Amino acid sequence: MTNKLLPGFKLGNHHIDVPLVLAPMAGITDLPFRKICKRFGVGLMVTEMIASRAVDMGRVRTERMAELGADEHPASIQIAGSDPVFVTEAARWAVGHGADFVDINMGCPVKKICKQTAGSAMLKDEPLVARVLEAVVKSVDVPVTLKIRTGWDDSSKNVENIARIAEECGIQMLTVHGRTRAQMFHGHASWEDIGLAKAAVSIPVIGNGDIVGADSAKEMIRISNCDGVMVGRAVQGNPWILGEVYAALTGAPRPATPTPEERWAVVFEHMNNLADHHGIQCASKLARKHVLWYSKGLRGSADFRGHFQVMTGWQQMLEAAEIYFLSLGEDDQNNELSHAA
């Protein structure tokens, strides 16, 4: 009999049985990436952030970003913006594209987003936060959730205030990245600050920041008392981390380290997903990022990266990746890689 670390929670008509959430990451958490992550036990998927102004422009790329797989529900489409009119239009558009939930981003620290008073810049204007949240909650009939940081900088942390505003406006789940905007992705995430948000509201609070495996997930839960865990950058090239966290949350046995064959099977599937979704030309560019992440920290990865990142032919890339990842179990490392290149 398993012993769950967290019981899950209700979100609208859905029950999130496993409160393990994949973080929305710009340029990374597209449908091919999410398909890979889903198999490792993610209980709630969130798309990469979609700007509300981009929705208004009707770009083809925006449509592709919002595409949800049939087997990844319940899923959320994340939107961003500070103009209530554009954000509510984007929220309705998200629901029309199959979103079970609409997530609003008030945590993105990127300069070009903050210059538009969007993302984490909104945390400096609490009345604006309230106006946007109220407008979106009233505009759609699915649960609206919110992702924030702990504040703009150390001198202006307002995570408790924003959490209370969110709950008062009808937000049904809050995700807190335990860093300020000023920290970007540096330093340590404050799990104690996540706990402040949790103590301030009755809605589910998801903790985000510095989760790199089962042990860190358990420690975040202990310190913050959060209702769920969101895993982000540590998953890049290592979705097996999700399996570790899933086991910790559900009481399942900790999974074994993947064999070379198992690792290659995931890389191969991911590459094929990229080609199917984006087309081979775009997939070739994206594979240089994702496949190299999969090799990080493994034997001979520096040599492999040097060869792989200059390849242009898709079949050549597939063959080189297969040779590298399957050779990891051999004593003689990567002898054939130079021939594939």
C-alpha positions as CSV (number, residue, x, y, z in Angstrom):
1,M,0.0,0.0,0.0
2,T,1.4,3.4,-1.0
3,N,1.7,6.3,1.3
4,K,1.0,9.6,-0.6
5,L,3.1,12.6,0.5
6,L,0.4,15.0,-0.8
7,P,-3.3,14.2,-1.3
8,G,-3.9,16.3,-4.4
9,F,-6.7,18.8,-4.7
10,K,-9.8,19.8,-6.7
11,L,-9.5,22.4,-9.4
12,G,-12.9,23.1,-11.0
13,N,-14.4,19.8,-12.2
14,H,-11.0,18.1,-12.1
15,H,-9.1,16.4,-9.3
16,I,-5.4,16.8,-9.5
17,D,-4.5,13.4,-8.1
18,V,-0.7,13.8,-8.5
19,P,0.1,17.5,-7.7
20,L,3.2,17.5,-9.9
21,V,3.2,20.3,-12.4
22,L,5.6,20.9,-15.3
23,A,6.7,24.6,-15.3
24,P,5.9,26.6,-18.4
25,M,9.2,27.5,-20.0
26,A,9.4,29.8,-23.0
27,G,10.8,28.0,-26.1
28,I,11.0,24.7,-24.2
29,T,7.7,23.3,-23.0
30,D,6.1,22.9,-26.5
31,L,3.8,19.9,-27.2
32,P,6.7,17.6,-28.1
33,F,8.4,18.3,-24.8
34,R,5.2,17.9,-22.8
35,K,4.5,14.6,-24.5
36,I,7.8,13.3,-23.1
37,C,7.2,14.7,-19.6
38,K,3.7,13.4,-19.4
39,R,4.9,9.8,-19.3
40,F,6.9,10.4,-16.1
41,G,3.8,11.2,-14.0
42,V,3.1,14.9,-14.4
43,G,-0.4,15.6,-13.1
44,L,-0.9,19.0,-14.6
45,M,0.5,20.4,-17.8
46,V,1.0,24.1,-18.6
47,T,1.9,25.5,-22.0
48,E,4.7,27.9,-22.5
49,M,3.6,31.6,-21.9
50,I,1.6,33.2,-24.7
51,A,1.4,37.0,-24.8
52,S,-2.1,38.3,-25.0
53,R,-1.0,40.8,-27.7
54,A,0.3,37.9,-29.8
55,V,-3.2,36.3,-29.6
56,D,-4.7,39.5,-30.9
57,M,-2.3,39.4,-33.8
58,G,-3.4,35.9,-34.8
59,R,0.0,34.5,-35.5
60,V,0.4,30.9,-36.8
61,R,3.2,30.3,-34.2
62,T,0.8,31.4,-31.4
63,E,-1.7,28.8,-32.6
64,R,1.0,26.1,-32.5
65,M,2.1,27.1,-29.0
66,A,-1.5,26.6,-27.8
67,E,-2.0,23.1,-29.3
68,L,-2.8,20.5,-26.6
69,G,-2.4,16.8,-27.0
70,A,-5.4,14.5,-26.5
71,D,-3.7,12.7,-23.7
72,E,-2.4,15.6,-21.7
73,H,-5.6,16.8,-20.1
74,P,-6.2,18.4,-17.6
75,A,-4.0,21.1,-19.1
76,S,-3.6,24.8,-18.8
77,I,-2.8,27.4,-21.3
78,Q,-0.7,30.2,-19.8
79,I,-1.2,33.8,-21.0
80,A,0.4,37.1,-20.1
81,G,-0.3,40.8,-20.3
82,S,-1.4,43.8,-18.3
83,D,-4.2,45.2,-20.4
84,P,-7.5,43.7,-19.1
85,V,-9.1,43.9,-22.5
86,F,-6.4,41.9,-24.3
87,V,-5.9,39.5,-21.4
88,T,-9.6,38.6,-21.2
89,E,-9.7,38.1,-25.0
90,A,-6.6,35.8,-24.7
91,A,-8.3,33.9,-21.9
92,R,-11.4,33.2,-24.0
93,W,-9.2,32.2,-26.9
94,A,-7.4,29.8,-24.6
95,V,-10.7,28.2,-23.5
96,G,-11.7,27.9,-27.2
97,H,-8.4,26.0,-27.8
98,G,-9.3,23.4,-25.2
99,A,-7.7,24.7,-22.0
100,D,-9.1,23.1,-18.9
101,F,-7.7,26.0,-16.9
102,V,-6.3,29.4,-17.8
103,D,-3.0,30.4,-16.1
104,I,-1.9,34.0,-15.8
105,N,1.8,34.8,-15.8
106,M,2.9,37.4,-13.3
107,G,6.3,35.9,-12.7
108,C,8.3,36.1,-16.0
109,P,11.4,38.2,-15.2
110,V,12.5,38.7,-18.8
111,K,13.3,42.4,-19.6
112,K,11.2,42.7,-22.8
113,I,8.1,41.4,-20.9
114,C,8.7,43.6,-17.8
115,K,9.1,46.7,-20.1
116,Q,5.5,46.1,-21.1
117,T,4.4,46.1,-17.4
118,A,3.7,42.4,-17.8
119,G,5.1,39.3,-16.1
120,S,6.7,40.0,-12.8
121,A,6.6,43.8,-13.3
122,M,2.9,43.7,-12.5
123,L,3.8,42.7,-8.9
124,K,4.8,46.4,-8.3
125,D,1.2,47.5,-9.0
126,E,-1.2,45.6,-6.8
127,P,-4.4,47.5,-8.0
128,L,-3.5,46.5,-11.6
129,V,-3.0,42.9,-10.5
130,A,-6.5,42.9,-9.0
131,R,-8.1,44.5,-12.1
132,V,-6.6,42.0,-14.5
133,L,-7.4,39.0,-12.3
134,E,-11.0,40.1,-11.8
135,A,-11.5,40.7,-15.5
136,V,-10.2,37.3,-16.5
137,V,-12.1,35.4,-13.8
138,K,-15.4,37.0,-14.9
139,S,-14.6,36.3,-18.6
140,V,-14.3,32.5,-18.6
141,D,-16.1,29.6,-17.2
142,V,-13.0,27.5,-16.4
143,P,-10.8,27.9,-13.3
144,V,-8.2,30.7,-13.5
145,T,-4.9,30.2,-11.9
146,L,-1.9,32.5,-11.3
147,K,1.9,32.2,-11.3
148,I,4.0,34.8,-9.5
149,R,7.3,35.5,-7.9
150,T,7.8,36.6,-4.3
151,G,8.1,40.3,-5.3
152,W,10.1,42.7,-7.5
153,D,13.2,42.7,-5.2
154,D,14.2,42.0,-1.6
155,S,13.0,45.4,-0.5
156,S,9.5,45.0,-2.0
157,K,8.5,41.4,-1.4
158,N,4.7,41.3,-1.4
159,V,4.0,37.6,-1.9
160,E,1.4,37.5,0.9
161,N,-0.5,40.6,-0.4
162,I,-0.6,39.2,-4.0
163,A,-1.7,35.8,-2.7
164,R,-4.6,37.4,-0.8
165,I,-5.6,39.6,-3.8
166,A,-5.6,36.5,-6.0
167,E,-7.9,34.6,-3.7
168,E,-10.2,37.5,-3.3
169,C,-10.4,37.9,-7.1
170,G,-11.5,34.2,-7.6
171,I,-8.1,32.7,-8.5
172,Q,-8.4,29.0,-7.7
173,M,-4.7,27.9,-7.6
174,L,-1.5,29.9,-7.0
175,T,2.0,29.0,-8.0
176,V,4.9,30.8,-6.3
177,H,8.4,30.8,-7.7
178,G,10.5,31.4,-4.6
179,R,12.6,34.1,-6.1
180,T,12.2,37.9,-6.7
181,R,12.3,39.3,-10.2
182,A,15.7,40.9,-9.3
183,Q,17.1,37.4,-8.7
184,M,16.2,36.2,-12.1
185,F,17.3,32.6,-11.9
186,H,20.3,33.2,-9.6
187,G,20.8,32.5,-5.9
188,H,18.5,30.3,-4.0
189,A,14.7,30.1,-4.1
190,S,13.1,30.9,-0.7
191,W,10.8,28.1,0.2
192,E,9.9,30.0,3.3
193,D,8.4,32.7,1.2
194,I,6.3,30.1,-0.6
195,G,5.1,29.1,2.9
196,L,4.1,32.7,3.6
197,A,1.7,32.6,0.6
198,K,0.4,29.2,1.7
199,A,-0.4,30.5,5.2
200,A,-2.1,33.5,3.8
201,V,-4.8,31.8,1.6
202,S,-7.0,28.7,1.5
203,I,-6.6,27.9,-2.2
204,P,-4.0,25.4,-3.3
205,V,-0.4,26.8,-3.5
206,I,2.2,25.2,-5.8
207,G,5.8,25.6,-4.9
208,N,8.4,26.3,-7.7
209,G,12.2,26.8,-7.6
210,D,15.2,24.6,-7.1
211,I,13.5,21.3,-7.3
212,V,16.1,18.9,-8.7
213,G,14.8,15.5,-7.5
214,A,12.9,13.7,-4.8
215,D,14.8,15.0,-1.9
216,S,14.5,18.6,-2.8
217,A,10.8,18.2,-3.4
218,K,10.2,16.6,0.0
219,E,12.2,19.4,1.7
220,M,10.2,22.1,-0.1
221,I,7.0,20.5,1.0
222,R,8.3,20.3,4.6
223,I,9.4,23.9,4.7
224,S,6.5,25.6,2.8
225,N,3.6,23.2,3.4
226,C,2.7,23.7,-0.2
227,D,0.0,21.6,-1.9
228,G,2.0,20.7,-5.0
229,V,5.4,20.9,-6.7
230,M,6.3,22.5,-10.0
231,V,9.5,21.4,-11.7
232,G,11.2,23.5,-14.3
233,R,14.8,23.9,-15.5
234,A,16.1,20.7,-14.0
235,V,13.9,18.8,-16.4
236,Q,15.7,20.1,-19.5
237,G,17.4,17.0,-20.9
238,N,16.5,15.0,-17.8
239,P,12.7,14.2,-17.6
240,W,13.6,11.2,-15.4
241,I,13.7,13.8,-12.5
242,L,9.9,14.0,-12.9
243,G,9.7,10.2,-12.2
244,E,11.7,10.7,-9.0
245,V,9.4,13.4,-7.8
246,Y,6.3,11.4,-8.8
247,A,7.5,8.5,-6.7
248,A,8.2,10.8,-3.8
249,L,4.7,12.3,-4.0
250,T,2.8,9.0,-4.4
251,G,4.9,6.7,-2.3
252,A,5.9,4.6,-5.2
253,P,9.4,3.0,-5.4
254,R,12.1,5.4,-6.6
255,P,12.8,4.6,-10.3
256,A,16.1,3.2,-11.4
257,T,18.6,5.2,-13.5
258,P,17.7,4.8,-17.2
259,T,19.7,2.3,-19.2
260,P,21.4,3.6,-22.4
261,E,18.6,1.9,-24.4
262,E,15.9,3.6,-22.3
263,R,17.6,7.0,-22.5
264,W,18.0,6.7,-26.3
265,A,14.3,5.6,-26.7
266,V,13.2,8.9,-25.0
267,V,15.7,11.0,-27.1
268,F,14.5,9.3,-30.3
269,E,10.8,9.9,-29.4
270,H,11.5,13.5,-28.6
271,M,13.3,14.1,-31.9
272,N,10.4,12.5,-33.8
273,N,7.9,14.6,-31.8
274,L,9.8,17.7,-32.8
275,A,9.8,16.7,-36.5
276,D,6.1,15.9,-36.5
277,H,5.1,19.1,-34.7
278,H,7.5,21.7,-36.1
279,G,8.7,20.2,-39.4
280,I,12.2,18.9,-40.0
281,Q,13.8,22.3,-40.6
282,C,12.7,23.8,-37.3
283,A,13.2,20.5,-35.5
284,S,16.8,20.4,-36.6
285,K,17.4,23.7,-34.8
286,L,15.5,22.7,-31.7
287,A,17.2,19.3,-31.5
288,R,20.6,21.0,-31.1
289,K,19.3,22.4,-27.9
290,H,17.3,19.5,-26.5
291,V,19.6,16.6,-27.5
292,L,22.6,18.4,-26.1
293,W,20.8,18.8,-22.8
294,Y,20.1,15.0,-22.8
295,S,23.9,14.5,-23.1
296,K,24.9,16.9,-20.3
297,G,27.0,15.3,-17.6
298,L,27.4,12.0,-19.5
299,R,30.6,10.4,-20.7
300,G,32.1,12.0,-23.8
301,S,29.4,14.6,-23.9
302,A,31.8,17.5,-24.8
303,D,33.0,15.7,-27.9
304,F,29.5,14.7,-28.9
305,R,28.3,18.3,-28.5
306,G,31.1,19.6,-30.7
307,H,30.1,17.2,-33.5
308,F,26.3,17.4,-33.1
309,Q,25.8,21.2,-33.0
310,V,27.3,21.7,-36.5
311,M,25.2,19.0,-38.2
312,T,22.5,20.1,-40.6
313,G,21.0,16.9,-42.0
314,W,18.2,15.4,-39.9
315,Q,19.1,11.8,-40.7
316,Q,22.7,12.5,-39.8
317,M,21.6,14.0,-36.5
318,L,19.5,11.0,-35.7
319,E,22.3,8.5,-36.5
320,A,24.9,10.5,-34.5
321,A,22.6,10.7,-31.5
322,E,21.8,7.0,-31.6
323,I,25.5,6.1,-31.8
324,Y,26.3,8.3,-28.9
325,F,23.5,7.4,-26.5
326,L,23.7,3.7,-27.1
327,S,27.5,3.7,-26.7
328,L,27.2,4.9,-23.1
329,G,27.1,1.4,-21.9
330,E,30.3,0.4,-23.7
331,D,33.9,0.7,-22.5
332,D,35.0,2.2,-25.7
333,Q,33.2,5.6,-25.8
334,N,32.0,7.2,-29.0
335,N,34.5,5.6,-31.4
336,E,32.1,5.8,-34.3
337,L,30.9,9.4,-33.7
338,S,33.6,11.0,-36.0
339,H,32.4,8.8,-38.8
340,A,28.8,9.8,-38.3
341,A,29.8,13.4,-38.4
